[in-house]
């Protein structure tokens, strides 16, 4: 029997402390696509829709793909952007109501809008209004989701990625679609159970390469082999969203003995709570990071310095200057840095001729009080570009993306990638496409929190991370929470 399945991807991680809302143009910057165009662009990459199709195609599904849309993490999604994009999905449901057997959505799980704290729950509610309660809905989530009760009440199947960096997005889509196929065939009737703890986020940001999350994920995978258990999701949460239901959760998509399944989930959540003081990532000050870079020999590969605090992947502005300021002051040689997101400077540099000396006021313009103000620099313009690249690493492999109009400026011994569009550094091609080979450098400064590790750790001699004091500082006590439920860790230790 063939089934008709409505699919869509609509993702945003909303840092409610950001001054930059996610408007419709922010989603356009990522090149969102409709229907078959989205499938053509994303159907063979590390994406949710690729995973859905891995199951749906051999099963003979009729797939109605509404849209694939995402924006870089930033402030809340505007009502206009939300209504226009969610509207495409809801209208597709209306157009095919009565023939849709199931729905699969690739979401993030930490979307906040101008008008509600739970963008995913709002979308599910709109779809339920059209499709009713009998049509099964499955969703995939980022493990930095703040999973609300509304999400698990309205979605039957909820599956989060198990890796950070997220190299298993396609695999997760495949798992969700497999559960959906069994549901449509009448073999199972899944529900998703949810437990939480009063924390802003898992203390190590949900790292799955080292630390306690490794053991939790192993237990989750083992429990998925138990009878009547279809998926276990361990979510570290996204602490930069000031909402009532912020924080880590454990989910079990299952049937049968709910009490047993909930007890398992509760044990994993309790482990996060009991180990809330076990921090595994040492954050260096800019001064200490630069001092290490100055003495680094680089014989076994470059020193990678990641600025966690200005991570565009967590809503950081990408224009904080403190780390770059320190690298320049230390007169580091054989180094590169990127990105500095500064559309004004990128446009100014692009008017120059490569090989010439040029002066520019760079970075620190969105909020000079956070992460450092603008740098007045004079250097050599190395190159200019439209900013397009194709990722080839574990996360972006095969995906086309763009920095927007960009330029490379050499100041002393440092090549600086200046971009128009915000994105974190998580693929070597984000440097290499513009003539910078990070593997050949002695020191690489970049803006990312964890995703960079998938591509950059294999070339690195050593990796260190620093807190430059920008918007995504790991010290959450510095942020002005108003909506988060209290008491909550670490605000109330």
C-alpha positions in Angstrom: 0.0 0.0 0.0 1.3 3.4 -0.9 1.0 6.4 1.4 0.9 10.1 0.9 3.3 12.0 3.2 3.6 15.8 3.6 7.1 16.9 4.4 8.8 20.2 5.1 11.9 21.7 6.7 11.5 24.9 8.8 14.3 25.6 11.2 15.6 28.4 13.4 17.5 28.6 16.6 16.4 31.8 18.3 18.7 33.7 20.7 16.3 35.9 22.4 19.1 38.2 23.6 20.1 39.1 20.1 19.3 42.5 18.6 18.8 41.1 15.2 15.4 39.5 14.4 15.0 36.7 11.8 12.9 38.4 9.2 11.9 37.0 5.8 15.1 38.2 4.2 17.1 36.3 6.7 15.4 33.1 5.5 15.9 34.2 1.8 19.7 34.6 2.5 19.9 30.8 3.1 18.2 30.2 -0.2 15.0 28.5 0.8 13.4 26.3 -1.8 9.9 24.9 -2.5 8.8 21.5 -3.5 10.9 19.5 -6.0 13.6 22.3 -6.0 14.2 21.7 -2.4 14.4 17.9 -2.9 16.9 18.4 -5.8 19.1 20.7 -3.7 19.0 18.8 -0.4 17.8 15.3 -1.1 21.3 13.7 -1.2 23.0 15.7 1.6 23.1 15.6 5.4 19.5 16.9 5.7 16.2 15.7 7.2 14.5 15.5 3.8 17.3 13.2 2.5 16.6 10.9 5.4 12.8 11.0 4.9 13.3 10.1 1.2 15.7 7.2 2.1 12.7 5.5 3.6 9.9 7.0 1.5 11.2 6.2 -1.9 11.6 2.4 -1.5 8.4 2.3 0.4 6.6 4.0 -2.6 5.4 7.1 -0.7 3.9 9.9 -2.6 5.9 12.8 -1.1 4.5 16.3 -1.1 7.4 18.5 0.0 6.2 22.0 0.9 9.3 24.0 1.6 12.8 23.9 3.0 13.6 27.1 4.9 16.1 28.1 7.6 17.8 31.2 8.8 21.1 31.7 10.7 20.5 31.7 14.5 19.6 35.2 15.6 16.8 37.0 17.5 13.2 35.9 17.4 11.5 35.2 14.1 9.3 38.0 12.9 5.5 37.4 12.6 5.7 38.2 8.9 8.5 35.7 8.2 6.8 33.0 10.4 3.3 33.4 8.9 4.7 33.4 5.3 6.8 30.3 5.7 4.5 28.3 8.1 1.7 29.4 5.7 3.3 27.5 2.9 3.2 24.3 5.0 -0.3 24.8 6.3 -1.6 25.6 2.8 -0.1 22.4 1.5 -1.9 20.5 4.2 -5.2 22.2 3.3 -4.7 21.6 -0.4 -4.2 17.8 0.2 -6.4 17.4 3.4 -8.2 14.0 3.2 -5.4 12.4 1.2 -2.4 13.0 3.6 -1.6 9.9 5.6 1.3 11.3 7.6 3.4 14.4 8.1 7.2 14.6 8.6 8.9 17.9 9.5 12.6 18.7 9.9 12.6 21.4 12.6 15.1 22.7 15.1 13.2 22.9 18.4 14.4 26.3 19.7 12.4 28.6 17.5 11.0 31.7 19.3 8.8 34.2 17.4 7.8 37.8 18.1 4.4 36.5 19.2 5.0 33.2 20.9 7.8 31.3 22.8 7.2 28.0 20.9 7.4 28.3 17.1 7.4 24.6 16.6 4.4 24.0 18.9 2.6 26.8 17.0 3.2 25.1 13.7 2.0 21.8 15.0 -1.1 23.4 16.4 -1.9 25.0 13.0 -1.4 21.7 11.2 -3.6 19.8 13.7 -6.3 22.4 13.1 -6.3 21.4 9.4 -5.5 17.6 9.6 -7.1 16.7 12.9 -5.7 14.3 15.6 -5.7 11.1 13.6 -3.0 11.9 11.1 0.4 10.9 12.6 3.0 13.7 12.7 6.7 13.1 13.1 9.4 15.7 13.7 13.2 15.7 13.8 15.0 18.1 16.1 18.4 19.5 16.9 19.6 18.3 20.3 19.8 21.9 21.3 16.0 22.0 21.2 14.0 23.3 24.1 11.3 20.7 23.7 8.0 21.9 25.1 5.0 19.9 26.3 3.1 21.3 23.4 5.5 19.7 20.9 5.2 16.2 22.5 1.4 16.6 22.9 0.9 17.4 19.2 3.6 15.2 17.5 3.5 11.5 17.8 7.1 10.9 16.7 9.9 13.2 18.0 13.5 12.3 17.2 16.6 14.4 17.8 20.1 14.1 16.3 22.5 12.2 18.5 25.7 13.9 17.5 27.2 17.4 18.1 28.7 18.3 15.6 25.5 17.2 13.9 26.8 14.7 11.4 23.7 12.4 11.7 20.9 14.7 10.5 20.2 12.5 7.5 20.4 9.4 9.7 17.9 10.9 12.2 15.5 11.7 9.3 15.8 8.1 8.3 14.9 6.9 11.8 11.9 9.2 12.0 10.7 8.1 8.6 11.1 4.5 9.5 8.9 4.9 12.6 6.4 6.8 10.4 6.3 3.9 7.8 5.6 1.4 10.6 2.9 3.7 12.0 1.2 4.1 8.6 1.3 0.4 8.0 -0.6 -0.1 11.3 2.2 -2.0 13.0 2.7 0.5 15.9 1.0 3.4 17.6 3.8 5.7 18.9 3.6 8.5 21.4 6.5 10.6 22.8 7.1 10.9 26.5 9.0 13.9 27.9 11.0 14.6 31.1 13.0 17.6 32.1 15.1 19.2 34.9 15.3 22.9 36.0 18.4 23.8 34.1 19.1 26.3 31.3 21.1 23.7 29.4 23.2 20.6 29.9 26.4 21.9 31.5 28.7 21.0 28.6 26.5 22.3 25.9 25.5 18.8 24.9 28.9 17.8 23.6 28.8 14.2 22.3 32.5 13.8 21.4 33.7 13.6 25.0 32.2 13.9 28.4 29.1 12.4 30.1 26.9 12.8 27.0 28.8 10.0 25.3 27.5 7.5 27.9 24.0 8.9 27.8 23.8 8.5 24.1 25.1 5.0 24.3 22.4 4.2 26.8 19.8 5.8 24.6 20.8 3.7 21.6 20.8 0.5 23.7 17.3 1.3 25.0 16.1 1.8 21.4 16.6 -1.9 20.9 14.1 -2.7 23.7 10.6 -3.9 22.7 8.1 -1.0 22.0 10.9 1.6 22.0 11.4 3.4 18.7 13.6 6.4 19.5 15.3 8.0 22.5 16.4 11.7 22.3 18.7 13.3 24.8 18.4 17.1 24.3 21.0 19.4 25.9 18.7 22.4 25.4 19.5 26.0 24.2 20.1 28.3 27.2 20.2 31.5 25.1 16.4 31.3 24.7 14.7 33.2 27.5 11.5 31.2 27.6 9.5 29.4 30.3 10.3 25.9 29.0 14.0 26.4 28.3 16.3 23.5 29.2 17.4 19.9 28.6 14.9 17.1 28.1 14.9 13.4 27.5 12.3 12.0 25.1 11.2 8.4 24.5 9.0 7.7 21.4 7.4 4.4 22.3 4.3 2.4 23.0 3.4 -0.1 25.7 4.7 0.3 29.2 4.8 4.1 29.6 5.8 3.9 33.2 8.9 1.9 32.4 9.9 4.1 29.5 9.4 7.3 31.5 11.5 5.8 34.3 14.4 5.3 31.8 14.1 8.9 30.5 13.9 10.2 34.1 17.2 8.4 34.9 19.0 10.1 32.0 17.6 13.5 33.0 18.6 12.9 36.6 22.2 12.1 35.4 22.3 15.5 33.7 21.1 17.2 36.9 23.5 15.3 39.3 26.5 16.1 37.0 25.6 19.8 36.5 28.9 21.0 38.1 31.1 18.7 35.9 32.4 21.1 33.3 34.7 19.4 30.8 35.6 22.4 28.5 38.1 24.9 29.8 37.5 28.4 28.4 40.5 30.6 28.1 40.5 34.3 28.2 41.5 36.1 25.0 44.8 37.0 26.6 45.7 33.4 27.5 44.6 32.0 24.1 46.7 34.6 22.3 49.7 33.9 24.6 49.5 30.2 23.7 49.2 31.0 20.0 52.4 33.2 20.2 54.5 30.3 21.5 52.9 27.6 19.4 55.3 25.8 17.0 52.7 24.1 14.7 54.8 21.1 13.9 51.8 18.7 14.0 49.2 21.0 12.5 47.7 24.4 13.2 46.5 25.6 16.6 42.8 26.1 16.3 41.4 28.9 18.5 37.6 28.8 18.6 35.8 31.9 19.9 32.7 30.2 21.5 31.3 33.5 22.6 30.8 35.0 19.1 29.4 31.9 17.6 27.0 32.8 14.7 25.6 29.3 15.1 24.2 30.3 18.5 23.0 33.7 17.5 26.2 35.6 17.9 26.7 38.6 15.6 29.9 37.3 14.1 31.5 40.7 14.3 33.1 40.6 17.8 36.7 41.8 17.5 38.4 40.9 20.9 40.1 37.7 19.7 41.2 39.3 16.4 42.4 42.4 18.2 44.6 40.2 20.5 46.0 38.2 17.6 47.0 41.4 15.7 48.5 43.0 18.9 50.6 39.9 19.4 51.8 40.2 15.8 51.0 36.5 15.1 52.4 35.2 11.8 51.2 32.5 9.4 47.7 32.8 10.7 44.1 33.2 9.5 40.9 34.4 11.1 37.2 34.1 10.1 34.7 35.2 9.8 34.3 38.8 10.7 30.8 39.6 9.6 30.7 43.2 8.4 28.6 44.0 5.3 29.8 47.6 5.3 33.5 46.7 5.4 33.0 43.9 2.9 31.4 46.3 0.4 34.2 48.8 1.0 36.9 46.2 0.5 35.3 44.9 -2.7 35.7 48.3 -4.3 39.5 48.0 -3.9 42.0 46.2 -6.2 43.6 43.0 -4.9 47.3 43.6 -4.1 46.8 47.2 -3.0 47.0 48.6 0.5 43.7 49.5 2.0 42.4 50.9 5.3 39.1 49.8 6.8 37.1 50.1 10.0 36.3 46.5 10.8 33.8 44.7 13.0 32.3 45.6 16.3 29.4 47.5 14.9 26.2 45.7 15.9 26.8 46.0 19.7 30.2 47.5 20.5 29.6 46.8 24.2 29.7 43.1 23.6 32.9 41.4 22.3 34.7 44.6 21.4 34.3 47.7 19.1 35.5 48.3 15.6 39.2 47.9 14.6 40.9 50.5 12.5 43.1 48.4 10.3 45.5 48.9 7.3 46.5 45.9 5.3 46.8 44.3 1.9 43.6 43.3 0.0 44.2 39.7 -1.0 41.0 38.9 -2.9 37.4 39.7 -3.3 34.5 37.2 -4.0 30.8 36.7 -4.3 31.2 34.3 -1.3 29.8 31.1 -2.8 31.2 27.8 -1.8 30.3 24.1 -1.6 30.9 22.3 1.6 32.9 19.0 1.6 33.1 18.2 5.3 31.0 15.9 7.5 28.3 18.5 8.2 28.1 20.5 4.9 29.3 18.0 2.4 27.6 18.6 -0.9 25.6 21.7 0.2 25.9 25.0 -1.6 26.2 28.0 0.7 27.4 31.6 0.7 29.1 34.2 2.8 27.6 36.8 0.5 30.0 39.4 -0.9 33.3 38.9 0.9 37.0 39.8 0.9 40.3 38.6 2.3 42.4 41.2 4.0 46.0 40.5 5.2 47.1 42.5 8.3 50.6 41.6 9.2 50.8 37.8 9.2 47.0 37.3 9.5 44.6 36.7 6.6 41.1 37.8 7.7 38.0 36.6 6.0 35.4 39.5 5.9 31.9 38.4 5.0 28.4 39.9 4.5 26.3 37.0 5.8 26.5 35.4 9.2 27.5 31.7 9.6 29.7 29.8 11.9 32.9 28.2 10.6 32.3 24.4 10.3 33.8 23.4 6.9 37.3 23.8 5.5 35.8 25.1 2.2 34.6 28.2 4.1 38.2 29.2 4.1 39.7 27.3 1.1 37.2 28.5 -1.5 38.7 32.0 -0.9 42.3 31.1 -1.1 43.0 30.4 2.6 44.3 26.9 3.4 43.8 26.5 7.2 45.7 23.2 7.2 48.8 25.1 6.1 48.6 27.8 8.7 50.3 27.9 12.1 47.3 29.5 13.9 43.6 29.5 12.9 41.2 31.7 14.7 37.5 31.0 14.0 34.0 31.6 15.3 32.2 28.5 16.2 31.1 26.6 19.4 31.4 23.0 18.5 30.5 22.2 14.9 34.0 23.3 13.7 35.4 20.1 15.3 34.1 17.8 12.6 36.2 19.4 9.9 39.0 21.2 11.8 40.0 18.7 14.4 41.4 16.3 11.8 43.9 19.0 10.6 44.7 20.4 14.0 47.8 20.1 16.1 45.8 21.4 19.0 42.4 22.9 19.7 41.7 25.6 22.3 38.5 27.6 23.0 38.1 31.1 24.4 35.4 33.3 25.8 35.7 36.7 24.2 32.7 38.0 26.2 30.4 38.3 23.2 26.7 37.4 23.1 27.1 33.6 23.3 29.4 33.7 26.3 29.2 30.3 28.1 28.7 32.2 31.4 24.9 32.3 31.2 24.7 34.2 34.5 25.7 37.3 32.6 22.5 37.3 30.5 19.3 39.2 31.6 16.7 36.4 31.9 13.1 37.5 32.5 10.9 34.6 31.3 12.8 31.5 32.3 11.1 29.6 35.2 12.8 30.1 38.5 14.6 28.6 40.4 16.8 27.3 37.6 20.4 26.2 37.3 22.9 28.0 37.0 21.1 31.2 37.8 20.0 29.7 41.1 23.0 27.5 42.0 
